[in-house]
């Protein structure tokens, strides 16, 4: 490219460097002058212009920017049309940006003609957001320079196995919040913690599915961790009554006692220094810092973004967060929102309102005098496993039917967001409990999913899979199956409620299913839908598995 002053008689084909106002017409910078443009210049008394003339092997600024921007594109990113020497890379989904910073630096160091700017590595990006911009500084760039950029990008792909830019998609998770308490703590503390946690998770496309409270005691927290796992939660958040000060403090000690491992304690991010990262098997556990109750950005946000995008969050990753880890967000009001600490959002517009009905009134007649629903599986009573699975699902409400040893069962459910109804005729069998429960369901329910409390392997995921199937076709009875054999729980549309209140015996609604076989929609699930407990032997066999 030749840049300089050109006399009018040699200006045709020159790219104009500066805008010229010729009265009735304006020639903008970047315009390639035509013979007609040159005639206008002469008429205006302009003898020469400043601009650039392309040479063999040159790419104009838009073509050069577009080619280099294309080299940056990786999963879930895309380019748009280049303009004025600039081409942007946009996010095609919402997620967390990963940037090969070393190779971006290497491209910028090749020549001053190229400038590539990106968002920070691990930035949270919305759909359509500009992630990076490529700007060609002069009016053209040589083909040779573009090929050098291509070589840098190729080295990046070979060395790191990743493109220069990619967006890791946020994955919907089902999170549990466990809050421990000490005497005298204010309810506003728990309300604020739940509200802030729910807002954080929903802002990342996930859901606060289960809220549990217990004493600030190691064994009590162990029990809550086990309950959250049994319910099918895939992210566990623990807000201790006191901020953890050591790996041997109450909350981390409880995580270890539950079979977990501490990955790292502390982070070089402020606010958020006191965050603790652990794992219970494949499930991540975060012991929350005190700032988790705040709506302002802090280290917890950084940890959640990476976890929910499926990105590594290890000891090494956390220790590299120091540069830029001093977070100073704009001041925001720290007002506490009123409401129960375990209140749930309304059913989303257009989604069916599906109530969960847990039948837990049976006499356990074949258990040798033991109430099977109070018996523990993996440290969690079977009744709690069923109720927590319902609570952690997308069911709009949870109604529990009690009967045999109802006082003990109700005490076990204390503090949970459930409606409890007692079946005085529980000795008559399951049908009496079904009639009692259907009658107690909220009037706004479009359907009910009936869970049997003696099926301890059912989780929130099983419930949600059935709800999804009903949402797709709301006139059907949704029945799970495994290896061609029907199981439980079963989802019933409201139109069957009246008939369900007339069933008798201990077979539930089997005859109603047979009568309406054409209305059944089957969903393939795992063998948890067959795993019930009726005898001490079946309980031992289940625990052995």
PyMOL commands that set and color helices and strands:
alter all, ss='L'
color gray80, all
select helices_A, chain A and resi 8-10+35-43+61-72+101-108+143-160+187-203+218-230+250-257+290-293+299-308+315-319+372-374+382-392+406-412+426-428+430-440+460-472+494-500+510-515+517-519+527-530+536-544
alter helices_A, ss='H'
color red, helices_A
select strands_A, chain A and resi 2-7+15-16+20-21+26-27+48-53+58-60+77-79+86-91+95-99+114-118+124-125+130-136+140-142+165-169+174-181+207-215+235-239+261-265+276-280+283-287+354-360+376-377+380-381+397-402+419-422+447-452+477-482+485-493+520-524
alter strands_A, ss='S'
color yellow, strands_A
deselect
rebuild
show_as cartoon
